[in-house]
Amino acid sequence: MSGVNKVILVGHLGKDPEVRHLEGGISVASFSLATTERITNKNGERQDLTEWHNIVVWRGLADVAEKYLKKGSQIYLEGKIRRLS
């Protein structure tokens, strides 16, 4: 049986995308994305739990990120998890 590797994140950018242009005209953009979950603790107080994700997008998506995304932008992101080596 094969597995499923799919992730959906909705959050805010922690900084402007850093874009590099590689040989052959390939663009790579990287940025941090914060996702926040609001929970109620045992004492009935509301708490925000924030997780930071390091995102890398390639080619056309990197060009879109460079053009439209800015620090604080809220985005919907769908993709798969890959280990950077």
URLINLIN-V149326 format. One record per run of one state. SS is the DSSP state (hx for helix, st for strand, lp for the rest). FROM is the first residue (numbers start at 1). LEN is the number of residues. If there is no record, write none. Layout:
BEGIN
SS,FROM,LEN
SS,FROM,LEN
END
This chain:
BEGIN
lp,1,6
st,7,7
lp,14,4
st,18,4
lp,22,1
hx,23,3
lp,26,1
st,27,14
lp,41,5
st,46,13
hx,59,10
lp,69,5
st,74,6
lp,80,6
END
